[in-house]
Amino acid sequence: MSKTTQVDFDRFLGAIGLSPAEFTKPDSTELEALKDGTLEGEHRFQEAMVRYHGQPGRSPCYCPAMLPIAEAYYRRALDGDPEGLTNLILLLNYDRGNIAWGVYRLYLKGCLSRRMLGRALGDVYTDGKVFGALREAGYKPKQIAEMFDAASPEDVMGKDDYSVFLELPDVVQIFRGTAGQTPKGVRYGMSWTRNREVAEKFASWHQTDQIKPAQVWSGSVKRSDILAYFDARGEDEIVVRPGRVFGVRTETVGWAMAA
């Protein structure tokens, strides 16, 4: 790899919250070696997992052997290889939101094609909670929508999801499960579903996590304001342009969701 490509790769790592120095952690074999069949050994293993991965069982391990592999995938991605980009995303499973934005920046610089951007957004989105990660990192809904606008919907979605996307009616009724949100805040949410039961599940999860009353919202969105459709996780998900949901109202509010 050329020095210029190496510098670009280092900058890409920085854009997604990583650096070459991050790839100094022990690999899984070294961590497993801490176990010696005793309670003390198990404690050492769990402490190491927390220290190196934030929480027990988090993956992957950013060990030295992974850095040249990541560099090779990066070079393949810049050469236009979709599988190289997908493998890079899977390998750098650190912060999916920042990875999406880092790939978008490469597209804006002319380093990646529009098709590659779409492929990356689809890979990142279906494998992680992109919207939450991007918002937590300080990106605004408008910036997130810009990424989807820049990519072709056909490339972002799989074949089956894209077929559903093309058949959506002019106006779609959608639902969203939250806890303790306001109508204004909900309108700017980008992740909705056509399935009320899915929204109820999310409301229940948010209620448990945030210790706030569960809410199921309903609303409608024009077909022209739908950015993508995903059903890889069985969530019948509609990705909408922020602020474009209308007729928003609370379907359910309470501490216990109806069965």
C-alpha positions in Angstrom: 0.0 0.0 0.0 1.3 3.4 -0.9 2.1 6.1 1.7 -0.7 8.2 0.4 -3.2 5.4 0.7 -1.9 4.7 4.2 -2.5 8.3 5.2 -6.0 8.2 3.8 -6.7 5.0 5.7 -5.5 6.6 8.9 -7.8 9.5 8.3 -10.7 7.2 7.6 -10.0 5.4 10.9 -10.0 8.8 12.7 -13.3 9.7 11.1 -15.0 6.6 12.5 -13.5 7.0 16.0 -10.5 4.7 15.6 -6.7 5.0 15.1 -3.9 2.6 14.3 -3.0 2.7 18.0 -6.4 1.1 18.8 -5.2 -2.2 17.2 -3.1 -3.2 20.2 -5.6 -5.3 22.1 -5.1 -9.0 22.8 -6.9 -11.4 20.5 -9.4 -13.9 21.6 -6.8 -16.7 22.1 -4.8 -14.5 24.5 -8.0 -13.6 26.4 -9.1 -17.2 26.7 -5.7 -18.1 28.1 -6.6 -16.0 31.2 -9.0 -18.7 32.1 -7.5 -21.5 34.2 -10.6 -23.3 35.4 -10.7 -21.4 38.6 -13.1 -18.6 39.8 -10.2 -16.2 39.9 -9.3 -17.0 36.3 -12.9 -16.4 35.2 -12.8 -13.0 37.0 -9.5 -12.1 35.2 -11.1 -13.0 31.9 -14.2 -10.9 32.5 -12.2 -7.9 33.8 -10.1 -8.1 30.6 -13.2 -8.2 28.4 -14.6 -5.1 30.1 -11.2 -3.3 29.9 -10.6 -4.1 26.2 -14.2 -4.2 24.8 -16.3 -2.0 27.0 -18.6 -4.9 28.1 -18.3 -8.7 28.4 -18.6 -10.4 25.0 -18.2 -7.3 22.9 -16.6 -7.9 19.5 -14.4 -7.7 17.6 -11.0 -7.6 19.2 -8.9 -4.8 17.7 -5.7 -6.8 17.8 -2.5 -6.1 15.7 -3.3 -8.8 13.1 -6.5 -7.0 12.1 -4.9 -3.7 11.0 -3.3 -5.0 7.8 -6.5 -6.9 6.9 -8.5 -3.7 7.4 -6.0 -1.8 5.2 -6.3 -4.4 2.5 -10.2 -4.2 2.5 -9.9 -0.4 2.4 -7.7 -0.6 -0.7 -10.1 -3.0 -2.4 -13.0 -0.7 -1.6 -11.3 2.3 -3.2 -10.6 0.1 -6.2 -14.4 -0.4 -6.5 -14.8 -3.8 -5.0 -18.2 -4.0 -3.1 -17.1 -7.1 -1.1 -14.0 -5.3 0.0 -16.2 -2.5 1.4 -18.6 -4.9 3.0 -15.8 -6.7 4.7 -14.2 -3.5 5.9 -17.5 -2.5 7.5 -17.9 -5.9 9.2 -14.3 -5.9 10.4 -14.5 -2.3 11.9 -17.5 -3.1 14.0 -16.9 -0.1 16.3 -19.5 2.5 15.7 -21.8 1.8 12.7 -23.1 5.4 12.6 -19.6 6.9 12.2 -18.7 4.2 9.7 -21.7 5.2 7.6 -20.6 8.9 7.8 -17.0 8.0 7.0 -18.1 6.1 3.9 -20.3 9.1 2.8 -17.3 11.4 3.1 -15.3 9.1 0.9 -18.1 9.3 -1.7 -18.2 13.1 -1.5 -14.4 13.2 -2.2 -14.9 11.0 -5.3 -13.2 8.0 -3.8 -16.3 5.8 -3.9 -19.1 5.5 -6.5 -22.7 6.2 -5.8 -23.4 2.5 -6.1 -20.7 1.7 -3.5 -22.2 4.3 -1.1 -25.6 2.6 -1.4 -24.1 -0.8 -0.8 -22.3 0.5 2.3 -25.5 2.2 3.7 -27.4 -1.0 3.3 -24.7 -3.1 5.0 -24.3 -0.6 7.9 -28.0 0.0 8.3 -29.2 -3.6 8.4 -26.4 -4.6 10.7 -26.6 -1.9 13.3 -28.6 1.0 14.8 -27.4 3.7 12.5 -29.8 6.5 13.3 -29.2 6.3 17.1 -25.5 6.1 16.6 -25.4 9.1 14.3 -27.6 11.2 16.5 -25.5 10.4 19.5 -22.4 11.4 17.6 -23.9 14.8 16.9 -25.2 14.4 13.3 -28.5 16.1 12.5 -31.5 14.3 10.9 -30.9 16.5 7.8 -27.4 15.2 7.5 -28.5 11.6 7.8 -31.2 12.1 5.1 -28.5 13.6 2.9 -26.7 10.2 2.9 -29.8 8.3 1.7 -30.5 11.0 -0.9 -27.0 10.7 -2.3 -27.3 6.9 -2.8 -29.6 5.1 -5.1 -32.5 3.3 -3.2 -31.9 0.2 -5.4 -28.4 -0.1 -4.1 -29.3 0.6 -0.4 -32.0 -2.0 -0.3 -31.9 -5.7 -1.1 -33.8 -7.0 -4.1 -36.9 -8.1 -2.1 -37.1 -4.9 0.0 -36.7 -2.7 -3.1 -39.6 -4.5 -4.8 -41.8 -3.7 -1.8 -40.5 -0.1 -1.9 -41.6 0.3 -5.5 -45.1 -1.0 -4.7 -45.8 1.3 -1.7 -48.9 3.5 -2.1 -48.9 7.3 -2.5 -49.6 7.6 1.3 -48.5 5.0 3.9 -49.8 4.6 7.4 -46.9 4.1 9.8 -46.3 3.5 13.5 -43.5 4.2 16.0 -42.8 2.9 19.5 -41.1 5.2 22.0 -41.2 6.1 25.7 -41.6 9.7 27.0 -41.3 11.5 23.7 -43.2 14.6 22.5 -45.2 14.8 19.2 -42.6 17.2 17.8 -39.8 14.9 18.6 -41.5 11.9 17.1 -42.2 13.7 13.9 -38.4 14.0 13.4 -37.9 10.3 14.0 -36.7 8.6 10.8 -37.4 4.9 11.7 -41.0 3.8 11.6 -42.9 0.6 10.8 -46.1 -0.4 8.9 -46.7 -3.0 11.6 -48.3 -1.8 14.9 -47.2 -4.9 16.8 -43.6 -4.1 16.0 -44.1 -0.5 17.3 -45.6 -2.0 20.5 -42.5 -4.1 21.0 -40.2 -1.1 20.6 -42.4 0.9 23.0 -42.1 -1.8 25.6 -38.3 -2.0 25.2 -37.9 1.8 25.5 -40.1 1.8 28.5 -37.9 -0.8 30.2 -34.7 1.0 29.2 -35.7 4.6 29.9 -38.2 4.0 32.8 -40.8 6.2 31.1 -44.3 5.5 29.9 -44.5 3.5 26.7 -46.0 5.2 23.6 -47.2 3.9 20.3 -47.6 6.7 17.7 -49.4 6.6 14.4 -49.1 8.9 11.4 -48.9 9.0 7.6 -46.2 9.8 5.2 -46.2 10.4 1.4 -44.5 7.9 -0.8 -42.1 10.7 -2.0 -40.8 11.2 1.5 -39.9 7.6 2.1 -36.1 7.1 1.8 -36.0 3.3 2.2 -37.8 0.1 3.2 -36.1 -2.7 5.2 -37.5 -6.0 6.4 -34.2 -7.9 7.0 -35.0 -8.0 10.8 -38.7 -8.7 10.3 -39.6 -5.1 11.3 -41.4 -3.9 8.2 -39.4 -0.7 8.6 -40.1 2.5 6.7 -37.2 5.1 6.7 -38.7 8.6 6.3 -37.4 12.0 5.7 -37.3 13.8 9.1 -40.3 16.1 9.8 -42.4 14.8 7.0 -44.8 12.5 9.0 -48.2 14.1 9.3 -51.4 13.4 11.3 -49.2 12.2 14.2 -51.2 11.0 17.3 -50.6 8.8 20.3 -52.2 5.4 19.9 -51.1 4.0 23.3 -49.6 5.5 26.4 -48.9 3.7 29.6 -46.6 1.7 31.8 -47.9 -1.6 30.7 -48.5 -2.4 27.0 -51.7 -4.2 26.1 -51.3 -7.9 25.3 
